Amino acid sequence: MRQAPIHLPIPYRRSYDWLDQVFTARAAETGGVIRRQVRDVDREVGAQVFEAEVRRRGFRLLRTRHHYIVVCDSGPIDLIV
């Protein structure tokens, strides 16, 4: 007699754990740039929470069609082209 496969639950990861992982990346800590897909942000924490965290840290946030781009620096940004 064949048994049904065992499906183990996927470990639950809280949304704020995801945020911590994003903002403890080396780029965030050294004033670099972080890029995340819009769909991933929406799935993990939502746009409002993500934007609030970027603002709280004093960083800059850009959005393209498919990506959020976080400039981990509070200085001015010049759009060249």
Phi, psi and omega in degrees: 000130183269135180264151176292147179296149178273127178254109178277143179293143176290132180304132181284129177240118181296151181302322183286337172295322178296315178300315179301319180296318180297313188270002170256007175297151182305320180300320180292324183281341183249011178081023181271208184236138176242138177235132177224144178290141180303317182296326178291317178298314180299320181289319187277312185225338185093151184297319183296317179294317179298313179298319180297320180292320176298315180297317180300325180277353180078019180271177178248145182233128175243151176229131172255190180300319187241354186225148164262138177238119181254120174266112188275058181204142182268000181287171181294156178237131176250124174275114186276312181229000000 
